[in-house]
């Protein structure tokens, strides 16, 4: 739990950044809530504000059809990468899913560029008691 959560005696506060309607946090949010986390979903496609990195305990960044390299078309990506860098450097938990992983790589100095074709994959995830 962050110093902010301890000082305010609040539940652990996690923020989910969602880029499009169909790429929500689903099971991630349900599991976090079952573990006592307050989950705050910010819809960037609806121009919700980015959170203050000092006022969250963890961050989840969801996917979407855009690419991390498309800052000219989606100017909010610059600020989002700044947030990801700040959260990563603070050593708070951070999960990037699909586009979120691209943004995290870019925020930490990685090179992100278009692939040779569509990157759409399906798989199953088995949750363990841990």
Buried (B, 14 or more C-beta within 10 A) or exposed (E): EBEBBEEEEBBBBBBBBBBBEEBEBEEBBEEBBEEEBBBBBBBBBEEBEBBEBEBBBBBBBBBBEBBBBBBEEBEBBEEBBEBBBBBBEEEBEBBBBBBBBBBBBBBEEEEBEEEEEEEEEEEEEEEEEE
